[in-house]
């Protein structure tokens, strides 16, 4: 969970707080610089100081605070799409995660969806969990969002990480079909059906009455089909 500046100030030591003050001041200065948004087109590109601070956040403020510090920097700098794309593309997994966790706090519309889509293709569960946050809930189309939910089930990312799951899954018959297919594949392979799948399946039925639950035992006969 991302921490506020007040929470960070209460937990960071004096040197770390001073470093953070300087970093946020640099980010704010960059956001207020009239030509900052056009820097990307005026090569050769030179990273502003706050972007360098972004990479060093864990070293100066501790790994446990790095996500929160990086998020504050992105917000304070009013990071543009070129900035977040560059930080994501060039960053470590931890730096990428912080970008994903902050997208919904930036004024980017749906332009940063390629970053979410890239993270959902990865097998790093930290990135998958960060990718299904509020930004994805707001901007992924239904097809992509359903596959994001399935990705969480495949990679065993708790579906609690999926922002607005109740809202978007409710009454989604296509998602219900995909979940049943996944459950049947697991059962046929002699593997357990994740409890999280049952949770999401129950949400899809919320406005439509009860649907059949997936079996957890190896099927002795073909599974019953839903009446049309």
N, CA and C of each residue as an Amber inpcrd file, in Angstrom:
protein
   684
   0.8440000  -1.1920000   0.0000000   0.0000000   0.0000000   0.0000000
   0.8840000   1.2480000   0.0000000   0.5350000   2.1940000  -0.8520000
   1.3130000   3.4260000  -0.9230000   1.0530000   4.2970000   0.2990000
   2.1230000   4.9080000   0.7990000   2.0210000   5.7570000   1.9790000
   2.0210000   7.2230000   1.5770000   1.3690000   8.0240000   2.3980000
   1.3210000   9.4650000   2.1610000   2.6270000  10.1140000   2.6030000
   2.7910000  11.3630000   2.2320000   3.9880000  12.0900000   2.6560000
   4.0430000  12.1860000   4.1810000   2.9180000  12.4040000   4.7990000
   2.8810000  12.5010000   6.2560000   3.3220000  11.1950000   6.8970000
   2.8540000  10.0760000   6.3560000   3.2370000   8.7770000   6.9060000
   4.7300000   8.5210000   6.7020000   5.2440000   8.9040000   5.5500000
   6.6690000   8.7210000   5.3000000   7.5090000   9.5610000   6.2500000
   7.1030000  10.8070000   6.4580000   7.8550000  11.6810000   7.3580000
   7.9340000  11.0970000   8.7620000   6.8770000  10.3840000   9.1660000
   6.8550000   9.7940000  10.5060000   7.7530000   8.5640000  10.6080000
   8.0590000   7.9480000   9.4770000   8.8150000   6.7010000   9.5040000
  10.2590000   6.8330000   9.0330000  10.5620000   7.8560000   8.2530000
  11.9190000   8.0170000   7.7270000  12.8320000   8.7060000   8.7310000
  14.0970000   8.3580000   8.6680000  15.0830000   9.0540000   9.4820000
  15.3750000  10.4350000   8.9090000  16.1520000  11.2160000   9.6460000
  16.4230000  12.5920000   9.2420000  17.0750000  12.7180000   7.8830000
  18.0740000  11.8960000   7.6010000  18.7710000  11.9770000   6.3180000
  17.8410000  11.6020000   5.1760000  17.0200000  10.5970000   5.3900000
  16.0850000  10.1750000   4.3440000  15.0260000  11.2390000   4.0920000
  14.5500000  11.8750000   5.1640000  13.5580000  12.9480000   4.9860000
  14.1590000  14.1150000   4.2140000  15.3900000  14.4570000   4.5220000
  16.0520000  15.5560000   3.8160000  16.2170000  15.2180000   2.3380000
  16.5940000  13.9770000   2.0680000  16.7430000  13.5330000   0.6750000
  15.4100000  13.6190000  -0.0530000  14.3440000  13.1850000   0.6130000
  13.0230000  13.2150000   0.0000000  12.5620000  14.6530000  -0.2440000
  12.8290000  15.5560000   0.7040000  12.4830000  16.9680000   0.5130000
  13.1380000  17.5160000  -0.7580000  14.4160000  17.2200000  -0.9180000
  15.1360000  17.7190000  -2.0860000  14.5960000  17.0940000  -3.3760000
  14.3190000  15.8030000  -3.3190000  13.8170000  15.1080000  -4.5040000
  12.4620000  15.6650000  -4.9370000  11.5630000  15.8850000  -3.9730000
  10.2400000  16.4020000  -4.3140000  10.3170000  17.8460000  -4.7940000
  11.2430000  18.6110000  -4.2380000  11.4280000  19.9910000  -4.7090000
  11.9010000  19.9960000  -6.1590000  12.7900000  19.0750000  -6.5070000
  13.2560000  18.9710000  -7.8910000  12.1180000  18.5610000  -8.8210000
  11.2690000  17.6410000  -8.3580000  10.1340000  17.2120000  -9.1670000
   9.1580000  18.3490000  -9.3820000   8.8780000  19.1030000  -8.3180000
   7.9570000  20.2370000  -8.4360000   8.5210000  21.3050000  -9.3700000
   9.8260000  21.5360000  -9.2840000  10.4640000  22.5230000 -10.1570000
  10.3500000  22.0950000 -11.6130000  10.5440000  20.8070000 -11.8690000
  10.4400000  20.3240000 -13.2370000   9.0160000  20.4770000 -13.7640000
   8.0330000  20.2030000 -12.9070000   6.6350000  20.3350000 -13.3280000
   6.2890000  21.7820000 -13.6510000   6.9510000  22.7200000 -12.9530000
   6.6480000  24.1420000 -13.1490000   7.4720000  24.7840000 -14.2600000
   8.4410000  24.0510000 -14.8050000   9.2840000  24.5980000 -15.8660000
   8.5050000  24.6250000 -17.1710000   8.3620000  25.7810000 -17.8050000
   7.5110000  25.9050000 -18.9830000   7.8390000  24.9380000 -20.1060000
   9.1270000  24.6500000 -20.3510000   9.4770000  23.8020000 -21.4830000
   9.7010000  22.3490000 -21.0890000   9.3520000  21.9880000 -19.8450000
   9.6320000  20.6240000 -19.3850000   8.8970000  19.5900000 -20.2140000
   7.6310000  19.8750000 -20.5880000   6.8530000  18.8860000 -21.3240000
   7.3860000  18.6730000 -22.7270000   8.1700000  19.6290000 -23.2400000
   8.6970000  19.4770000 -24.5790000  10.1160000  18.9750000 -24.6170000
  10.6780000  18.6500000 -23.4530000  12.0710000  18.2340000 -23.3820000
  12.3340000  16.9910000 -24.2280000  11.3270000  16.0900000 -24.2640000
  11.5300000  14.8360000 -24.9760000  11.7800000  15.0460000 -26.4680000
  11.2760000  16.1670000 -27.0260000  11.4010000  16.3980000 -28.4610000
  12.6180000  17.2390000 -28.8060000  13.3740000  17.6530000 -27.8200000
  14.4950000  18.5680000 -28.0560000  15.8160000  17.8850000 -27.7810000
  16.0520000  16.7270000 -28.3680000  17.2380000  15.9130000 -28.0930000
  18.5320000  16.6680000 -28.2720000  19.6610000  16.1370000 -27.7940000
  19.6670000  14.8700000 -27.0530000  19.0270000  15.0170000 -25.6790000
  18.3110000  13.9960000 -25.2520000  17.5490000  14.0900000 -24.0140000
  18.4570000  13.9700000 -22.7950000  18.2020000  14.8210000 -21.8150000
  18.8970000  14.7620000 -20.5260000  17.8570000  14.5640000 -19.4290000
  17.9880000  13.5040000 -18.6800000  17.0140000  13.2250000 -17.6230000
  17.0160000  14.3320000 -16.5860000  15.8410000  14.8040000 -16.1630000
  15.7900000  15.7780000 -15.0780000  16.2350000  15.1260000 -13.7780000
  16.6890000  15.9170000 -12.8230000  17.1980000  15.3320000 -11.5640000
  16.2250000  14.4170000 -10.8580000  14.9340000  14.7260000 -10.9030000
  13.9860000  13.8930000 -10.1670000  13.9190000  12.4760000 -10.7250000
  14.1300000  12.3100000 -12.0370000  14.1200000  10.9610000 -12.6040000
  15.3040000  10.1420000 -12.0870000  16.4280000  10.7920000 -11.8820000
  17.5690000  10.0980000 -11.2960000  17.2760000   9.7320000  -9.8460000
  16.5880000  10.6170000  -9.1480000  16.1830000  10.3260000  -7.7670000
  15.2220000   9.1350000  -7.7260000  14.3750000   9.0390000  -8.7340000
  13.3990000   7.9520000  -8.7970000  14.0960000   6.5940000  -8.6930000
  15.1710000   6.4490000  -9.4450000  15.9000000   5.1790000  -9.4280000
  16.5870000   4.9350000  -8.0950000  16.9570000   6.0010000  -7.3960000
  17.7360000   5.8730000  -6.1570000  16.8750000   5.8300000  -4.9000000
  15.5670000   5.8180000  -5.0450000  14.6700000   5.9270000  -3.8950000
  14.8920000   4.8320000  -2.8610000  15.0600000   3.5980000  -3.3100000
  15.2440000   2.5020000  -2.3670000  16.5280000   2.6290000  -1.5820000
  17.5700000   3.0980000  -2.2260000  18.8680000   3.2330000  -1.5660000
  18.8360000   4.3020000  -0.4760000  18.1000000   5.3710000  -0.7030000
  18.0970000   6.4850000   0.2460000  16.9670000   6.4190000   1.2760000
  15.8570000   5.8110000   0.9060000  14.7040000   5.8080000   1.8150000
  14.3080000   4.4170000   2.2930000  15.0080000   3.3920000   1.8150000
  14.6990000   2.0390000   2.2320000  13.7750000   1.3540000   1.2410000
  14.0230000   0.0810000   1.0050000  13.2320000  -0.6490000   0.0270000
  11.7550000  -0.6900000   0.4000000  11.4700000  -0.7110000   1.6980000
  10.0710000  -0.7890000   2.1310000   9.2890000   0.4830000   1.8330000
  10.0150000   1.5930000   1.5880000   9.3500000   2.8610000   1.2970000
   9.4940000   3.2800000  -0.1670000  10.2020000   2.4860000  -0.9500000
  10.5520000   2.9190000  -2.3100000   9.3340000   3.1440000  -3.1890000
   8.3450000   2.2520000  -3.1390000   7.1500000   2.4450000  -3.9600000
   6.4830000   3.7840000  -3.6530000   6.3230000   4.0740000  -2.3740000
   5.6370000   5.3070000  -1.9690000   6.4240000   6.5420000  -2.3790000
   7.7430000   6.5040000  -2.2000000   8.5850000   7.6440000  -2.5700000
   8.5250000   7.8660000  -4.0720000   8.6460000   6.8050000  -4.8380000
   8.6020000   6.9420000  -6.2980000   7.2470000   7.4610000  -6.7710000
   6.1950000   6.9960000  -6.1340000   4.8640000   7.4670000  -6.5030000
   4.7170000   8.9670000  -6.2350000   5.2070000   9.4090000  -5.0810000
   5.1520000  10.8380000  -4.7650000   5.9330000  11.6570000  -5.7890000
   7.0740000  11.1570000  -6.2180000   7.8680000  11.8700000  -7.2180000
   7.1070000  11.9950000  -8.5370000   6.4880000  10.9190000  -8.9730000
   5.7230000  10.9530000 -10.2240000   4.5850000  11.9690000 -10.1540000
   3.8920000  11.9810000  -9.0340000   2.7680000  12.9060000  -8.8730000
   3.2630000  14.3390000  -8.7910000   4.3120000  14.5680000  -7.9990000
   4.8250000  15.9270000  -7.8290000   5.3520000  16.4890000  -9.1480000
   5.9340000  15.6330000  -9.9630000   6.4830000  16.0690000 -11.2480000
   5.4050000  16.1730000 -12.3230000   4.1880000  15.7360000 -11.9920000
   3.1190000  15.6540000 -12.9950000   3.6590000  14.9300000 -14.2280000
   4.1650000  13.7530000 -13.9850000   4.8850000  12.9880000 -15.0050000
   4.0470000  12.7930000 -16.2630000   4.6750000  13.0240000 -17.3930000
   4.0350000  12.8720000 -18.6910000   4.1650000  11.4350000 -19.1820000
   3.4510000  11.1390000 -20.2570000   3.5500000   9.8000000 -20.8260000
   4.9830000   9.4390000 -21.2280000   5.7410000  10.3340000 -21.9000000
   7.1290000   9.9670000 -22.2090000   7.9550000   9.6460000 -20.9590000
   7.7160000  10.3890000 -19.8780000   8.4690000  10.1380000 -18.6480000
   8.1510000   8.7720000 -18.0540000   6.8560000   8.4700000 -17.9080000
   6.5080000   7.1950000 -17.2860000   6.8950000   6.0260000 -18.1870000
   6.8040000   6.2290000 -19.4970000   7.2020000   5.1680000 -20.4250000
   8.6960000   4.9000000 -20.3160000   9.4710000   5.9560000 -20.2380000
  10.9270000   5.8110000 -20.1240000  11.2990000   5.1450000 -18.7940000
  10.6990000   5.6020000 -17.7050000  11.0130000   5.0370000 -16.3950000
  10.6080000   3.5670000 -16.3300000   9.5130000   3.2230000 -16.9720000
   9.0700000   1.8330000 -16.9960000  10.0130000   0.9900000 -17.8550000
  10.3110000   1.4730000 -19.0380000  11.1210000   0.6870000 -19.9780000
  12.5400000   0.4800000 -19.4780000  13.0960000   1.4780000 -18.8110000
  14.4890000   1.4150000 -18.3830000  14.6490000   0.9360000 -16.9370000
  13.5450000   0.7820000 -16.2380000  13.6240000   0.5180000 -14.8110000
  13.7100000  -0.9470000 -14.4440000  14.0430000  -1.1750000 -13.1970000
  13.9980000  -2.5140000 -12.6150000  12.5420000  -2.9070000 -12.3980000
  12.3170000  -4.1350000 -11.9820000  10.9510000  -4.5730000 -11.6980000
  10.3080000  -3.6900000 -10.6300000  11.0700000  -3.3130000  -9.6200000
  10.5310000  -2.4560000  -8.5610000  10.1660000  -1.0810000  -9.0960000
  10.9940000  -0.5340000  -9.9820000  10.7110000   0.7770000 -10.5650000
   9.5010000   0.7100000 -11.4880000   9.3590000  -0.3870000 -12.2020000
   8.1830000  -0.5670000 -13.0570000   6.9190000  -0.6700000 -12.2160000
   7.0140000  -1.4020000 -11.1130000   5.8510000  -1.5580000 -10.2450000
   5.3630000  -0.2080000  -9.7380000   6.2690000   0.6580000  -9.3540000
   5.8700000   1.9700000  -8.8450000   5.1640000   2.7910000  -9.9170000
   5.6270000   2.6840000 -11.1600000   4.9300000   3.3690000 -12.2550000
   3.5000000   2.8610000 -12.3590000   3.3320000   1.5480000 -12.3850000
   2.0000000   0.9580000 -12.5250000   1.0840000   1.3580000 -11.3760000
   1.6280000   1.3960000 -10.1670000   0.8230000   1.7470000  -8.9910000
   0.3710000   3.2060000  -8.9970000   1.0300000   4.0310000  -9.8060000
   0.7630000   5.4760000  -9.7670000  -0.0110000   5.9720000 -10.9780000
  -0.2110000   5.1690000 -11.9910000  -0.8170000   5.6420000 -13.2370000
  -2.1600000   6.3380000 -13.0160000  -2.9680000   5.8190000 -12.0960000
  -4.2910000   6.4100000 -11.8890000  -4.2250000   7.7790000 -11.2180000
  -3.0490000   8.1620000 -10.7090000  -2.9050000   9.4630000 -10.0490000
  -2.3450000  10.5220000 -10.9940000  -2.1180000  10.1310000 -12.2350000
  -1.5530000  11.0340000 -13.2240000  -2.6010000  11.3430000 -14.2920000
  -2.4250000  12.4570000 -14.9570000  -3.3980000  12.8910000 -15.9680000
  -2.9890000  12.3410000 -17.3330000  -3.2030000  11.0390000 -17.5190000
  -2.7260000  10.3810000 -18.7320000  -3.8400000   9.8010000 -19.5940000
  -5.0820000   9.8510000 -19.1150000  -6.1490000   9.2150000 -19.8690000
  -5.8370000   7.7430000 -20.0650000  -6.1380000   7.2390000 -21.2740000
  -5.8540000   5.8280000 -21.5370000  -4.5320000   5.6230000 -22.2710000
  -3.7120000   6.6720000 -22.3410000  -2.4890000   6.6020000 -23.1590000
  -1.4300000   5.6720000 -22.5750000  -1.5170000   5.3640000 -21.2960000
  -0.5110000   4.4950000 -20.6640000  -0.9210000   3.0270000 -20.6580000
  -1.9950000   2.6820000 -21.3470000  -2.4250000   1.2860000 -21.3800000
  -1.3500000   0.3310000 -21.8870000  -0.4840000   0.7330000 -22.8480000
   0.5690000  -0.2000000 -23.2660000   1.4570000  -0.6770000 -22.1210000
   1.6450000   0.1470000 -21.0940000   2.4510000  -0.2760000 -19.9500000
   1.7280000  -1.3660000 -19.1580000   0.4340000  -1.1870000 -18.9820000
  -0.3660000  -2.1930000 -18.2810000  -0.3720000  -3.4960000 -19.0760000
  -0.5520000  -3.3830000 -20.3800000  -0.5920000  -4.5800000 -21.2210000
   0.7450000  -5.3160000 -21.1900000   1.8380000  -4.5620000 -21.1600000
   3.1570000  -5.1950000 -21.0730000   3.2960000  -5.9480000 -19.7570000
   2.8860000  -5.3380000 -18.6640000   3.0070000  -5.9830000 -17.3560000
   2.1600000  -7.2480000 -17.2840000   1.0100000  -7.2290000 -17.9350000
   0.1340000  -8.4010000 -17.8980000   0.6540000  -9.5510000 -18.7530000
   1.6080000  -9.2530000 -19.6160000   2.2520000 -10.3350000 -20.3800000
   3.4010000 -10.9670000 -19.5990000   3.8000000 -10.3320000 -18.5160000
   4.9340000 -10.8210000 -17.7340000   4.5000000 -11.9430000 -16.7890000
   5.4820000 -12.6320000 -16.2630000   5.2110000 -13.6650000 -15.2630000
   5.6290000 -13.2230000 -13.8650000   6.0250000 -11.9710000 -13.7470000
   6.3860000 -11.4030000 -12.4500000   5.0890000 -11.0310000 -11.7280000
   4.7650000 -11.7700000 -10.6850000   3.4800000 -11.5510000 -10.0190000
   3.3730000 -10.1710000  -9.3840000   4.5100000  -9.5620000  -9.0440000
   4.4650000  -8.2020000  -8.4910000   3.9640000  -7.2150000  -9.5370000
   4.3860000  -7.4090000 -10.7780000   3.9420000  -6.5280000 -11.8580000
   2.4910000  -6.8050000 -12.2190000   2.1070000  -8.0590000 -12.2450000
   0.7180000  -8.3980000 -12.5590000  -0.2170000  -7.7760000 -11.5290000
   0.1280000  -7.9080000 -10.2580000  -0.7150000  -7.3460000  -9.1940000
  -0.8190000  -5.8340000  -9.3060000   0.2800000  -5.1760000  -9.6340000
   0.2560000  -3.7170000  -9.7800000  -0.5200000  -3.3010000 -11.0190000
  -0.4890000  -4.1330000 -12.0570000  -1.1320000  -3.7710000 -13.3250000
  -2.6470000  -3.8040000 -13.2550000  -3.2250000  -4.5390000 -12.3030000
  -4.6860000  -4.6540000 -12.2370000  -5.2770000  -3.6950000 -11.2080000
  -4.5930000  -2.6030000 -10.9680000  -5.0670000  -1.5920000 -10.0280000
  -6.1160000  -0.6630000 -10.6210000  -6.3320000   0.4950000 -10.0080000
  -7.3910000   1.4160000 -10.4390000  -7.2800000   1.8770000 -11.8830000
  -6.0530000   2.0450000 -12.3840000  -5.9100000   2.5070000 -13.7690000
  -6.4830000   1.4700000 -14.7310000  -6.1670000   0.2130000 -14.5160000
  -6.7120000  -0.8440000 -15.3700000  -8.2270000  -0.9190000 -15.2440000
  -8.7340000  -0.7770000 -14.0370000 -10.1850000  -0.8260000 -13.8340000
 -10.8860000   0.2730000 -14.6100000 -10.2420000   1.4280000 -14.7190000
 -10.8400000   2.5630000 -15.4120000 -10.6980000   2.4880000 -16.9280000
  -9.6450000   1.8550000 -17.4130000  -9.3190000   1.9990000 -18.8410000
  -9.2590000   0.7100000 -19.6600000  -9.0690000  -0.4440000 -19.0600000
  -9.0380000  -1.6670000 -19.8650000 -10.4290000  -1.9600000 -20.4210000
 -10.5030000  -2.3240000 -21.7010000 -11.7990000  -2.6950000 -22.2690000
 -12.2150000  -4.0490000 -21.6900000 -13.5010000  -4.4240000 -21.8480000
 -13.9790000  -5.6540000 -21.2000000 -13.1720000  -6.8920000 -21.5630000
 -12.8110000  -7.0480000 -22.8380000 -12.0540000  -8.2250000 -23.2600000
 -10.7030000  -8.2920000 -22.5450000  -9.9670000  -7.1830000 -22.5700000
  -8.6470000  -7.1600000 -21.9340000  -8.7630000  -7.3180000 -20.4280000
  -9.8060000  -6.7360000 -19.8390000  -9.9650000  -6.8260000 -18.3810000
 -10.2540000  -8.2650000 -17.9580000 -11.0880000  -8.9560000 -18.7210000
 -11.3760000 -10.3590000 -18.3850000 -10.0990000 -11.1990000 -18.4170000
  -9.2780000 -10.9650000 -19.4360000  -8.0370000 -11.7280000 -19.5280000
  -7.0720000 -11.3500000 -18.3940000  -7.1610000 -10.1140000 -17.9210000
  -6.3390000  -9.7170000 -16.7780000  -6.7490000 -10.5050000 -15.5240000
  -8.0490000 -10.6950000 -15.3560000  -8.5260000 -11.4940000 -14.2210000
  -8.0340000 -12.9350000 -14.3500000  -8.1350000 -13.4880000 -15.5650000
  -7.6390000 -14.8480000 -15.7820000  -6.1370000 -14.9350000 -15.5270000
  -5.4070000 -13.8760000 -15.9120000  -3.9640000 -13.8590000 -15.6670000
  -3.6750000 -13.9610000 -14.1750000  -4.4600000 -13.2620000 -13.3720000
  -4.2750000 -13.3550000 -11.9190000  -4.4940000 -14.7900000 -11.4300000
  -5.5080000 -15.4520000 -11.9610000  -5.7660000 -16.8260000 -11.5480000
  -4.6460000 -17.7600000 -12.0070000  -4.1570000 -17.5680000 -13.2270000
  -3.0600000 -18.3960000 -13.7450000  -1.8060000 -18.2560000 -12.8950000
  -1.5080000 -17.0210000 -12.4940000  -0.2490000 -16.7480000 -11.7990000
  -0.4100000 -16.7360000 -10.2830000  -1.6140000 -17.0300000  -9.8070000
  -1.9100000 -17.0940000  -8.3750000  -1.7370000 -15.7440000  -7.6880000
  -2.0100000 -14.6790000  -8.4220000  -2.1050000 -13.3580000  -7.8100000
  -3.4860000 -13.2540000  -7.1730000  -3.5900000 -12.9500000  -5.8870000
  -4.9130000 -12.8600000  -5.2470000  -5.8180000 -11.8790000  -5.9830000
  -7.0500000 -12.2740000  -6.2260000  -7.9580000 -11.3880000  -6.9660000
  -8.3190000 -10.1470000  -6.1560000  -7.9640000 -10.1330000  -4.8860000
  -8.1380000  -8.9090000  -4.1010000  -7.3250000  -7.7570000  -4.6480000
  -6.3140000  -8.0610000  -5.4720000  -5.5080000  -7.0030000  -6.0880000
  -6.2420000  -6.3170000  -7.2270000  -7.3040000  -6.9320000  -7.7400000
  -8.0180000  -6.3910000  -8.8990000  -8.9520000  -5.2770000  -8.4390000
  -8.6530000  -4.0590000  -8.8380000  -9.4720000  -2.9170000  -8.4360000
 -10.8600000  -3.0060000  -9.0650000 -11.8720000  -2.6320000  -8.2910000
 -13.2610000  -2.5970000  -8.7380000 -13.7340000  -3.9490000  -9.2780000
 -13.2110000  -5.0120000  -8.6980000 -13.5950000  -6.3490000  -9.1510000
 -15.1040000  -6.5600000  -9.0270000 -15.6720000  -6.2100000  -7.8820000
 -17.1120000  -6.4030000  -7.6810000 -17.9180000  -5.7130000  -8.7710000
 -17.5400000  -4.4840000  -9.0750000 -18.2820000  -3.6740000 -10.0400000
 -18.1710000  -4.2400000 -11.4460000 -16.9480000  -4.5560000 -11.8710000
 -16.7580000  -4.9510000 -13.2650000 -17.1470000  -6.4110000 -13.5280000
 -17.0560000  -7.2640000 -12.5210000 -17.4050000  -8.6720000 -12.7330000
 -18.9010000  -8.9230000 -12.6520000 -19.6090000  -8.0550000 -11.9670000
 -21.0280000  -8.3160000 -11.6970000 -21.8240000  -8.4850000 -12.9930000
 -22.4790000  -9.6340000 -13.1040000 -23.3390000  -9.8990000 -14.2420000
 -22.6060000 -10.1350000 -15.5500000 -21.2890000 -10.3490000 -15.5280000
 -20.5060000 -10.5230000 -16.7500000 -20.5720000 -11.9930000 -17.1790000
 -21.4900000 -12.3060000 -18.0930000 -21.7020000 -13.6820000 -18.5200000
 -20.4940000 -14.2410000 -19.2690000 -19.8070000 -13.3930000 -20.0380000
 -18.6420000 -13.8710000 -20.7810000 -17.4990000 -14.2290000 -19.8290000
 -17.3050000 -13.4150000 -18.8090000 -16.2930000 -13.7580000 -17.8130000
 -16.6580000 -15.0630000 -17.1160000 -17.9320000 -15.2400000 -16.8120000
 -18.3740000 -16.4840000 -16.1710000 -18.0450000 -17.6810000 -17.0520000
 -18.2800000 -17.5550000 -18.3660000 -17.9610000 -18.6560000 -19.2790000
 -16.4640000 -18.9620000 -19.2540000 -15.6460000 -17.9250000 -19.2940000
 -14.2000000 -18.1130000 -19.2800000 -13.7430000 -18.7820000 -17.9870000
 -14.3550000 -18.3990000 -16.8860000 -13.9920000 -18.9930000 -15.6020000
 -14.3720000 -20.4650000 -15.5500000 -15.5430000 -20.8110000 -16.0760000
 -15.9500000 -22.2160000 -16.0780000 -15.0310000 -23.0530000 -16.9610000
 -14.6640000 -22.4880000 -18.1100000 -13.7430000 -23.2100000 -18.9890000
 -12.4140000 -23.4620000 -18.2810000 -11.9240000 -22.4360000 -17.5930000
 -10.6590000 -22.5740000 -16.8620000 -10.7950000 -23.6210000 -15.7620000
 -11.9220000 -23.5810000 -15.0390000 -12.1470000 -24.5550000 -13.9680000
 -12.2180000 -25.9700000 -14.5310000 -12.8950000 -26.1460000 -15.6700000
 -13.0040000 -27.4730000 -16.2710000 -11.6320000 -27.9880000 -16.7210000
 -10.7970000 -27.0980000 -17.2540000  -9.4430000 -27.4960000 -17.6700000
  -8.6270000 -27.9500000 -16.4650000  -8.7420000 -27.2050000 -15.3690000
  -8.0010000 -27.5780000 -14.1560000  -8.4800000 -28.9340000 -13.6320000
  -9.8010000 -29.1100000 -13.6170000 -10.3600000 -30.3530000 -13.1020000
  -9.9570000 -31.5400000 -13.9670000 -10.0070000 -31.3590000 -15.2810000
  -9.6300000 -32.4340000 -16.1990000  -8.1690000 -32.8240000 -16.0310000
  -7.3470000 -31.8620000 -15.6200000  -5.9180000 -32.1220000 -15.4170000
  -5.6240000 -32.6230000 -14.0100000  -6.6810000 -32.8150000 -13.2010000
  -6.4900000 -33.2990000 -11.8450000  -5.9310000 -32.2590000 -10.9000000
  -6.1320000 -30.9860000 -11.2180000  -5.6160000 -29.9010000 -10.3850000
  -6.7580000 -29.2080000  -9.6630000  -6.4550000 -28.6260000  -8.5230000
  -7.4690000 -27.9270000  -7.7400000  -7.9410000 -26.6640000  -8.4640000
  -9.1910000 -26.3360000  -8.2460000  -9.7440000 -25.0810000  -8.7460000
  -9.5010000 -24.0090000  -7.6900000  -8.8450000 -22.9100000  -8.0280000
  -8.5510000 -21.8800000  -7.0220000  -9.8220000 -21.3320000  -6.3730000
  -9.7700000 -21.1250000  -5.0870000 -10.9180000 -20.5580000  -4.3970000
 -11.2400000 -19.1670000  -4.9310000 -10.2080000 -18.4430000  -5.3750000
 -10.4450000 -17.1190000  -5.9490000 -11.3320000 -17.1980000  -7.1880000
 -11.2230000 -18.2960000  -7.9470000 -12.0950000 -18.4470000  -9.1190000
 -13.5500000 -18.5210000  -8.6820000 -13.8070000 -19.2570000  -7.6210000
 -15.1740000 -19.3410000  -7.1090000 -15.6820000 -17.9690000  -6.6720000
 -14.7850000 -17.2040000  -6.0730000 -15.1580000 -15.8560000  -5.6200000
 -15.6050000 -14.9950000  -6.7940000 -14.8070000 -14.9940000  -7.8660000
 -15.1410000 -14.1700000  -9.0200000 -16.3850000 -14.7080000  -9.7140000
 -16.4940000 -16.0290000  -9.8240000 -17.6640000 -16.6150000 -10.4630000
 -18.9410000 -16.2210000  -9.7320000 -18.8910000 -16.1840000  -8.4150000
 -20.0620000 -15.7740000  -7.6380000 -20.4230000 -14.3210000  -7.9470000
 -19.4270000 -13.4770000  -8.1750000 -19.7050000 -12.0800000  -8.5130000
 -20.3860000 -11.9720000  -9.8720000 -19.9630000 -12.7770000 -10.8340000
 -20.5770000 -12.6990000 -12.1540000 -22.0390000 -13.0920000 -12.1020000
 -22.4210000 -13.8980000 -11.1230000 -23.7980000 -14.3660000 -11.0050000
 -24.6510000 -13.4510000 -10.1520000 -24.0600000 -12.3920000  -9.6180000
 -24.7510000 -11.5750000  -8.6230000 -26.0750000 -11.0280000  -9.1310000
 -26.1450000 -10.6820000 -10.4180000 -27.3720000 -10.0930000 -10.9530000
 -28.1800000 -11.0740000 -11.7830000 -27.7350000 -12.3290000 -11.8170000
 -28.3760000 -13.2710000 -12.7240000 -28.8600000 -14.5400000 -12.0420000
 -28.7910000 -14.6080000 -10.7080000 -29.1240000 -15.8450000 -10.0470000
 -27.9160000 -16.7500000 -10.0010000 -28.0670000 -17.8960000  -9.4120000
 -26.9300000 -18.7910000  -9.2060000 -26.5400000 -19.4940000 -10.4970000
 -25.2330000 -19.5920000 -10.7330000 -24.6790000 -20.4100000 -11.8030000
 -24.0830000 -21.6540000 -11.1550000 -23.8190000 -22.6400000 -11.9800000
 -23.2240000 -23.8450000 -11.4100000 -21.8100000 -23.5430000 -10.9300000
 -21.3880000 -24.1760000  -9.8590000 -20.0290000 -24.0200000  -9.3540000
 -19.1370000 -25.0520000  -9.9970000 -17.8640000 -24.7090000 -10.2410000
 -16.9550000 -25.6880000 -10.8390000 -16.6410000 -26.8070000  -9.8730000
 -16.4790000 -28.0030000 -10.3990000 -16.1590000 -29.1630000  -9.5730000
 -14.6840000 -29.1670000  -9.2270000 -14.3730000 -29.6830000  -8.0620000
 -12.9720000 -29.8010000  -7.6770000 -12.4730000 -31.2320000  -7.8180000
 -13.3510000 -32.1420000  -8.1770000 -12.9600000 -33.5420000  -8.3430000
 -12.8350000 -33.8700000  -9.8200000 -12.0540000 -34.8890000 -10.1280000
 -11.9180000 -35.3120000 -11.5200000 -13.2880000 -35.7480000 -12.0240000
 -13.7480000 -35.2300000 -13.1690000 -15.1100000 -35.4950000 -13.6290000
 -15.2820000 -36.9470000 -14.0620000 -16.3880000 -37.5720000 -13.6050000
 -16.7030000 -38.9370000 -14.0320000 -17.5220000 -38.8920000 -15.3210000
 -18.1280000 -37.7330000 -15.5870000 -18.9590000 -37.5600000 -16.7780000
 -18.8150000 -36.1390000 -17.2260000 -19.1880000 -35.8040000 -18.4610000
 -19.0910000 -34.4120000 -18.9180000 -19.8440000 -33.4690000 -18.0050000
 -19.2680000 -32.3050000 -17.7830000 -19.9020000 -31.3160000 -16.9060000
 -21.1870000 -30.8360000 -17.5310000 -22.2320000 -30.5560000 -16.7160000
 -23.4850000 -30.0480000 -17.2740000 -23.2800000 -28.6960000 -17.9160000
 -24.0480000 -28.4240000 -18.9260000 -23.9510000 -27.1320000 -19.6250000
 -25.0580000 -26.2210000 -19.1620000 -24.8170000 -24.9330000 -19.3020000
 -25.8140000 -23.9230000 -18.9190000 -26.9210000 -23.8900000 -19.9490000
 -28.1730000 -23.8570000 -19.5220000 -29.2990000 -23.7910000 -20.4500000
 -29.2970000 -22.4780000 -21.1850000 -29.6470000 -22.5210000 -22.4510000
 -29.7170000 -21.2770000 -23.2350000 -31.0640000 -20.6260000 -23.0400000
